[in-house]
Amino acid sequence: MRTLDRTRPYGEVFGAGPARFEQDHVLFDAQGHALTEPAEPAEPEKKRARKPAEPVEPTATDAQLDAQLQG
């Protein structure tokens, strides 16, 4: 059975229920005994490649703004 390691960072749990502390996603009672075990880590999701963005053609508004900035 796991016990709370008070030499490492841990959090206090407030509210109803027997849990008083949390460390590494495991809940512990007031005496420091584990109430739950951490879940198996899920496999990371594979990232899909993004297609490159299409170039944006300047609009009339862009040309007008350029003329205003230059003149």
C-alpha positions, 0 to 999 in steps of 0.5 A: 500500500502506498503512503503519502511522502511528506518530503515531496509536494502534495495538496490538501483536499477539502470537502466531503469524503475520506480524502485529505491529501493528493500526491501524483494523482493519488488520494490519501486519507488523514493518516497518509494511506492511499485511497486510490491508485493512479490510472494507467497513463493513456497512449498519447494521441498521434498528431495529424499533419496540417496542410500548408496554408494557401497564400493570401492575395492582397485586396484593394483595401491593402493597396489603399492602406499602403498608399495612405502609409506612403503618402 
